[in-house]
């Protein structure tokens, strides 16, 4: 198994890169046209762990531009050989309408452990979080855009990848 980590420089991505058989996919959302060639050149990749997200460090973190950037990049990624790989996507509890949580955040290393099983479909992490109903009705603008971005990417993955797992993650330390 060879695993491409998309988002390898983030907190969760760095934790995932510590595992054997991982390689960083260096393509950023702005360069999404390069995914096809990268996957053609890295034929040993049979698994994709996608933990990247589009947001700004300053000012408005998410808006319609970050939505379009991330969604367009996911569409282009899934037009590469990545769609045929085992595809694990990091989503968020925000799709359930949660923007904060009283529970203790989990470490990136703990969350990374859930990327290894063979489950398919939608799962929560931690598993004991029982939310299943998407509810974005009461989210404010930036959280709403974040949730909509994740839901739109989830839909692309569900439609195009036969072997996918979408992990809706609660808080990361």
C-alpha positions in Angstrom: 0.0 0.0 0.0 1.3 3.5 -0.9 -0.7 6.4 0.5 -0.7 9.9 -1.0 -1.4 12.5 1.7 -3.1 15.7 0.3 -2.7 18.4 2.9 0.6 16.9 4.3 1.8 20.2 5.8 -1.2 20.8 8.1 -1.6 19.5 11.7 -3.4 16.2 10.7 -1.3 15.8 7.5 1.9 16.0 9.5 0.6 13.3 11.8 -0.4 11.1 8.9 3.0 11.5 7.2 4.7 9.8 10.2 3.2 6.5 9.1 5.1 4.2 6.7 4.3 4.1 3.0 3.0 7.7 2.9 4.1 10.2 0.3 3.1 13.9 0.2 1.2 15.0 -2.8 2.6 18.5 -3.2 -0.2 19.8 -5.4 -2.1 22.8 -3.9 -5.7 23.6 -4.8 -4.5 26.5 -6.9 -2.5 24.0 -9.0 -5.3 21.4 -9.4 -4.6 20.9 -13.1 -1.4 19.1 -12.0 -3.2 16.3 -10.2 -3.7 14.1 -13.3 0.0 14.1 -14.2 1.1 13.6 -10.5 -1.0 10.5 -10.2 0.2 9.2 -13.6 3.8 9.6 -12.4 3.0 8.0 -9.0 1.4 4.8 -10.1 2.2 3.0 -6.9 -0.3 5.1 -5.0 -3.4 3.1 -4.2 -4.8 5.1 -1.3 -5.5 8.9 -0.9 -5.8 10.6 2.5 -7.3 14.0 1.8 -6.9 16.4 4.8 -6.4 19.7 3.0 -8.8 22.6 3.2 -9.0 26.1 1.7 -9.0 29.0 4.1 -7.1 32.2 4.7 -4.9 32.9 7.7 -6.0 36.5 7.9 -9.2 38.4 7.4 -12.3 36.4 6.3 -11.1 32.8 6.5 -13.8 31.3 4.1 -16.0 32.8 1.4 -17.4 31.9 -2.0 -13.8 32.1 -3.5 -12.5 29.4 -1.1 -15.6 27.3 -1.7 -15.0 27.4 -5.5 -11.2 26.8 -5.1 -11.7 23.7 -3.0 -14.6 22.3 -4.9 -13.0 22.8 -8.3 -9.8 21.2 -7.0 -11.7 18.2 -5.7 -13.4 17.8 -9.1 -10.1 17.9 -10.9 -8.5 15.5 -8.4 -11.3 13.0 -9.0 -10.8 13.2 -12.7 -7.3 11.9 -12.1 -6.5 8.3 -11.2 -7.2 9.2 -7.6 -10.9 8.3 -8.0 -9.9 4.6 -8.4 -7.9 4.6 -5.1 -9.1 4.0 -1.6 -10.1 7.6 -0.8 -10.3 8.8 2.8 -11.6 12.4 3.2 -11.4 14.5 6.3 -14.7 16.4 6.8 -16.1 18.1 9.8 -18.7 18.1 12.6 -19.7 21.6 11.3 -22.0 19.8 8.8 -24.1 18.8 11.8 -24.4 22.5 12.8 -21.7 22.1 15.6 -19.2 24.9 15.8 -17.9 24.2 19.3 -17.8 21.1 21.5 -17.5 20.8 25.3 -15.5 17.5 24.9 -11.7 17.5 25.0 -10.2 17.9 21.5 -8.3 14.9 20.2 -4.7 14.9 19.1 -3.9 14.7 15.5 -2.1 11.4 16.2 -5.3 10.0 17.7 -7.4 11.1 14.8 -4.8 9.7 12.3 -5.5 6.3 13.7 -9.0 6.3 12.1 -7.6 6.5 8.6 -6.4 2.8 8.6 -9.5 0.7 8.7 -11.5 -0.5 5.7 -14.8 1.1 6.6 -16.7 2.8 3.8 -19.2 5.6 3.7 -19.7 8.2 6.4 -18.2 7.9 9.9 -17.8 10.2 12.9 -14.5 10.5 14.8 -14.7 9.9 17.6 -17.0 7.1 16.9 -19.2 7.6 19.9 -20.4 10.9 18.5 -23.9 9.8 17.4 -24.8 12.7 15.2 -26.0 11.6 11.7 -28.4 14.4 10.6 -26.8 17.3 8.5 -28.1 20.6 9.8 -26.6 23.8 8.6 -29.7 26.0 9.2 -28.3 28.1 12.1 -24.7 28.5 11.0 -23.2 31.9 10.5 -21.5 32.9 7.2 -18.0 31.4 7.5 -19.2 28.2 9.2 -21.9 27.9 6.7 -19.5 28.2 3.8 -17.1 25.7 5.4 -20.0 23.2 5.9 -21.2 23.7 2.4 -17.7 23.2 1.0 -17.3 20.0 2.9 -20.7 18.7 1.9 -20.1 19.5 -1.8 -16.8 17.7 -1.7 -18.3 14.8 0.1 -20.9 14.5 -2.7 -18.3 14.5 -5.4 -16.4 11.7 -3.5 -19.5 9.7 -2.9 -20.5 9.9 -6.5 -17.1 9.2 -8.1 -15.2 6.9 -5.7 -16.3 3.3 -5.2 -14.0 2.8 -2.2 -14.3 5.9 0.0 -14.6 6.8 3.6 -15.6 10.3 4.8 -14.6 11.0 8.3 -16.5 13.8 10.0 -14.0 14.9 12.6 -14.7 16.7 15.9 -12.0 19.0 17.3 -8.3 18.6 16.8 -5.8 19.7 19.4 
